[in-house]
Amino acid sequence: MADSPVFDWVAEALEEETSFSTIQARGTVRLVLKEAGISPFELTVAQLEVLIDRLFHAALVTRGVAPERAAGVCTALAEGLRARASRGDLEAHGESAHDVFARLGRRRR
């Protein structure tokens, strides 16, 4: 199963905004998602908005980004996310596992 387009976008954006390598950026995003209990395969724009607002700053500081710089990175990520989402560039691909099982569960009733 491929990561969601939202996950791919935020990892690439984080790499561009910091000195992180691709592996470091993707790993940082995965750790934030794990802390929040969200799958990288199903990450949505709405979920990412909350994560940027609440968890990314601390995760960046923990990984050596200066607090002032981390705030700037979070602002850039939030602005970029809003711009991409408004253009429809981050539409999910296919159904999530949750959607499939919910649909299957409805058929049995």
N, C-alpha and C positions, 0 to 999 in steps of 0.2 A: 504494500500500500504506500503510495506517495504522500509526502508531506503536503499540507494544504498550501494553496497559493499565498495565503496570508503569512504562514510560517516562512516560506521561501523569501517573500518580500522583506519581512522584518529582519531576517538573518542577513540578507544582502545589504539592507539599509544600515544595520548596525556595523557591519564590516566597513562600509563607506564612511560612517561617522566617527569611527574609532580607529585605533591602530591594531585592532583584533584581526587575526587571520580568519579565513573561512571557517576553519574548525573551531576556533575560539568563539566566533560570533554565533555559529549554529549551536554550539554547546551551551553558551550562555542563555540563549533563547530556550533551549530544551530544559535547562535547570529551572528557569523561571516558570515554565509551563508545568514542570513536575511539582514545584512548590504549590502551584495553584490547582493542581489536579486536572489539568487540561491536556488532551492528546495533541501532539503536533500534526496529526493527520486531520483533525477536525477544528483547528483554531479558526475562529471567525473574527471579522473586523470588530464587532462589538466587544468580544472578549479581549482582544488585543488593546483596545482603547483603555479598558480598565487596568490591564496589566502594565501598560506604559505609565499610567497615572499612579499606580500603587506599588509596583514591585521592581520595575526596571532600574530606577535610580539606585536603590540599595544594592541590587545585583551588580551594577556597574562599579559602584564605589568598592564593593567587596573584591572586584577583579582589578583594582588599581587605578580606576579612572577618578580623577580629582572631582570632589563633589560639585564644584561649579561647572566643570566640563560635563559631568553626568547630567546635570539639569539641562544644559544646552542640547545634549544628545537626545534626551527624552522629548524636549520641545520639538526638535527636528523630526523625530520619529512620529510624533503625534500629528504634526502638520503634514508630513508626507503621507501618512495613513489617510487622513481626511481627504487630501487631494486625489489620491489613487482610488479611494472608495467612491468618491463623488463621480468619478469617470467610469466606474464599474469595472475597473481593471483587476479587482481582487475577488471576483465571483468564485464561489466554491465550485469544484469540479465533481460531478456525480453526487450520489447520496452518501451520507455518512453511515457508519455502521449502526449508529443509534436510529437513524431514519429507517434503515432497512428492517431492523428488528421491531421497531414500532409498527411499521406497515405489516409485517408478518404476524405480529400479535393481534392486530385488528382483524385479520382474516379468519382467525380461529374462533372469534366470538360470535 
